[in-house]
Amino acid sequence: MCKIIHFLAENMEAILSICALIVAYITYSSSRKHNYLSVKPIAYILPKDYEDHVCVILQNKGTGPLITKSIKFINDETKEEKKYLIDFVPALKNGEKYSDFSKAQKYILTPNEDKILLEYALRKDSKSFEENKRIIRKALKDIRIIITYTGVYNETKDTLVFKLKWYGRHFNK
C-alpha cells in the first residue's frame, strides 16, 4: 500500500495530465454529438388542398440544412416512375397554367425553408378552376414521393416516403 501512495505522490502531475486528457476527450465527443444533432434536417411533404389552392410542398422542419440526394415520384396504381411531379398531372383545361412547379432533382433547403413541387392557385380570370382542381387531385392521389437526403455532416442518409393520398378524399372508391 505504501508503494502505491509513494508512486502516486511522485507522479501526481502525470496522473493529473492523463485525467485532463480523458476529460477533454469526453467533452470533445459530447460536443461533437451535440453539434451533429443540432443541425439535423427533417424532410416533410405538405399537401395543401384548399378551395382556391392545390399545392405540394417540400419542407425542411429540422435545425440544419437539408440536402436531397434523390427524389422519385411513383404512381402506386400504375407503378410508373417519373423524375418530376409535374409529369404526372395532365395539361390544364382552357389553356390555364400551373402557378408554380419544379423540375429539379437536387435541393438544398435551410431550416424552415419550403420548395414548391407543384402549385395551382385560383386566378380571377379562371374559367375551369373547379374542373382543373379535380383533374389535379385525381392525378396526385396515387402518387408516392420518396426523398433521400442528408445534412451537412453527410454521415447518414435519411429517407422520407410520403403518399399523396390526401387528395383522394374527394373521390369514392
C-alpha positions as CSV (number, residue, x, y, z in Angstrom):
1,M,0.0,0.0,0.0
2,C,2.9,2.3,0.8
3,K,4.4,1.8,-2.6
4,I,1.2,2.9,-4.3
5,I,0.9,6.0,-2.3
6,H,4.6,6.8,-2.9
7,F,4.1,6.2,-6.7
8,L,1.0,8.5,-6.7
9,A,2.8,11.2,-4.8
10,E,5.8,11.2,-7.1
11,N,3.7,11.1,-10.3
12,M,0.8,13.3,-9.4
13,E,1.4,15.7,-12.4
14,A,1.5,12.8,-14.9
15,I,-1.7,11.4,-13.4
16,L,-3.5,14.7,-13.5
17,S,-2.4,15.2,-17.1
18,I,-3.8,11.9,-18.1
19,C,-7.1,12.6,-16.3
20,A,-7.3,16.0,-18.0
21,L,-6.8,14.3,-21.4
22,I,-9.6,11.8,-20.6
23,V,-12.0,14.7,-19.6
24,A,-11.1,16.7,-22.7
25,Y,-11.8,13.7,-24.9
26,I,-15.2,13.0,-23.3
27,T,-16.0,16.7,-23.6
28,Y,-15.0,16.7,-27.3
29,S,-17.1,13.6,-28.0
30,S,-20.1,15.0,-26.3
31,S,-19.8,18.4,-28.1
32,R,-19.4,16.7,-31.5
33,K,-22.5,14.6,-30.9
34,H,-24.4,17.7,-29.8
35,N,-23.2,19.7,-32.8
36,Y,-24.2,16.8,-35.2
37,L,-27.7,16.6,-33.6
38,S,-28.2,20.3,-33.5
39,V,-28.0,20.6,-37.3
40,K,-30.2,17.7,-38.3
41,P,-32.6,18.2,-41.2
42,I,-36.1,16.7,-41.2
43,A,-37.8,16.4,-44.6
44,Y,-41.6,16.8,-44.7
45,I,-44.2,17.0,-47.5
46,L,-47.0,19.4,-47.0
47,P,-50.0,18.6,-49.2
48,K,-52.2,21.8,-49.3
49,D,-55.7,21.3,-50.7
50,Y,-58.0,24.3,-50.3
51,E,-60.9,25.7,-52.2
52,D,-58.7,28.1,-54.1
53,H,-55.3,26.4,-54.0
54,V,-53.8,23.0,-54.6
55,C,-50.1,22.6,-53.7
56,V,-47.4,20.1,-52.8
57,I,-44.5,21.5,-50.9
58,L,-41.2,20.0,-49.7
59,Q,-40.3,21.5,-46.3
60,N,-37.3,21.3,-44.0
61,K,-38.6,21.0,-40.4
62,G,-35.2,20.4,-38.9
63,T,-32.5,22.6,-37.5
64,G,-29.9,22.2,-40.2
65,P,-29.6,22.3,-44.0
66,L,-31.4,19.6,-45.9
67,I,-29.5,18.3,-49.0
68,T,-31.5,16.0,-51.3
69,K,-29.7,13.1,-52.8
70,S,-32.6,11.7,-54.9
71,I,-36.3,12.3,-55.4
72,K,-38.6,9.8,-57.0
73,F,-42.3,10.1,-57.8
74,I,-44.2,6.8,-58.3
75,N,-47.8,6.1,-59.2
76,D,-48.8,3.3,-56.9
77,E,-51.7,2.3,-59.2
78,T,-49.7,2.0,-62.5
79,K,-46.2,1.5,-60.9
80,E,-44.9,4.2,-63.3
81,E,-42.0,6.3,-62.0
82,K,-41.1,9.8,-63.1
83,K,-38.5,12.3,-62.2
84,Y,-40.8,15.3,-61.7
85,L,-44.2,15.6,-60.1
86,I,-45.5,17.8,-62.9
87,D,-45.1,14.9,-65.3
88,F,-47.9,13.0,-63.6
89,V,-50.5,15.7,-64.0
90,P,-52.2,16.4,-67.3
91,A,-52.4,19.7,-69.1
92,L,-55.0,22.0,-67.7
93,K,-58.3,22.9,-69.4
94,N,-58.8,26.1,-71.4
95,G,-55.0,26.7,-71.6
96,E,-54.6,27.5,-68.0
97,K,-51.2,27.2,-66.4
98,Y,-49.8,25.9,-63.1
99,S,-48.9,28.7,-60.7
100,D,-45.6,27.0,-59.9
101,F,-43.7,23.7,-60.3
102,S,-40.2,22.4,-60.0
103,K,-38.2,20.3,-62.4
104,A,-35.2,20.0,-60.1
105,Q,-33.8,16.7,-58.7
106,K,-31.5,18.3,-56.1
107,Y,-32.4,20.8,-53.4
108,I,-30.6,22.4,-50.5
109,L,-33.1,23.8,-48.0
110,T,-32.2,25.8,-45.0
111,P,-34.2,25.2,-41.8
112,N,-37.9,26.1,-42.2
113,E,-37.4,26.7,-45.9
114,D,-40.1,25.4,-48.4
115,K,-39.8,24.3,-52.0
116,I,-42.9,24.1,-54.1
117,L,-43.0,20.9,-56.1
118,L,-46.4,21.7,-57.7
119,E,-48.9,24.5,-57.3
120,Y,-52.2,25.5,-58.9
121,A,-53.9,28.6,-57.5
122,L,-57.2,30.3,-58.4
123,R,-56.9,33.2,-60.8
124,K,-59.6,35.8,-61.3
125,D,-60.0,35.0,-65.0
126,S,-60.1,31.2,-64.5
127,K,-63.0,29.6,-66.3
128,S,-62.2,26.0,-65.4
129,F,-60.7,26.1,-61.9
130,E,-63.0,23.5,-60.4
131,E,-62.5,21.1,-63.3
132,N,-58.8,21.6,-63.3
133,K,-58.6,21.2,-59.5
134,R,-60.4,17.9,-59.8
135,I,-58.1,16.7,-62.5
136,I,-55.0,17.6,-60.4
137,R,-56.4,15.9,-57.3
138,K,-57.2,12.7,-59.2
139,A,-53.7,12.6,-60.7
140,L,-52.0,13.3,-57.3
141,K,-54.0,10.8,-55.1
142,D,-52.0,7.7,-56.2
143,I,-48.5,9.3,-56.1
144,R,-45.8,8.3,-53.6
145,I,-42.8,10.6,-53.1
146,I,-39.5,9.1,-52.0
147,I,-36.8,11.5,-51.0
148,T,-33.4,10.5,-49.8
149,Y,-31.5,13.3,-48.1
150,T,-28.6,14.2,-45.8
151,G,-27.4,17.1,-43.6
152,V,-24.2,19.0,-43.7
153,Y,-22.3,16.2,-41.9
154,N,-23.3,13.8,-44.6
155,E,-22.8,10.8,-42.2
156,T,-26.2,9.1,-42.8
157,K,-28.9,9.2,-45.4
158,D,-32.4,9.6,-44.3
159,T,-35.4,8.7,-46.5
160,L,-38.9,10.2,-46.5
161,V,-41.7,8.2,-48.1
162,F,-44.9,10.2,-48.4
163,K,-48.1,9.2,-50.2
164,L,-50.3,12.0,-51.6
165,K,-53.5,10.0,-50.7
166,W,-54.9,13.2,-49.0
167,Y,-56.0,14.4,-52.4
168,G,-58.1,11.2,-52.9
169,R,-60.6,12.1,-50.2
170,H,-62.8,13.8,-52.8
171,F,-63.3,10.6,-54.8
172,N,-65.3,7.5,-54.0
173,K,-63.5,4.2,-54.2
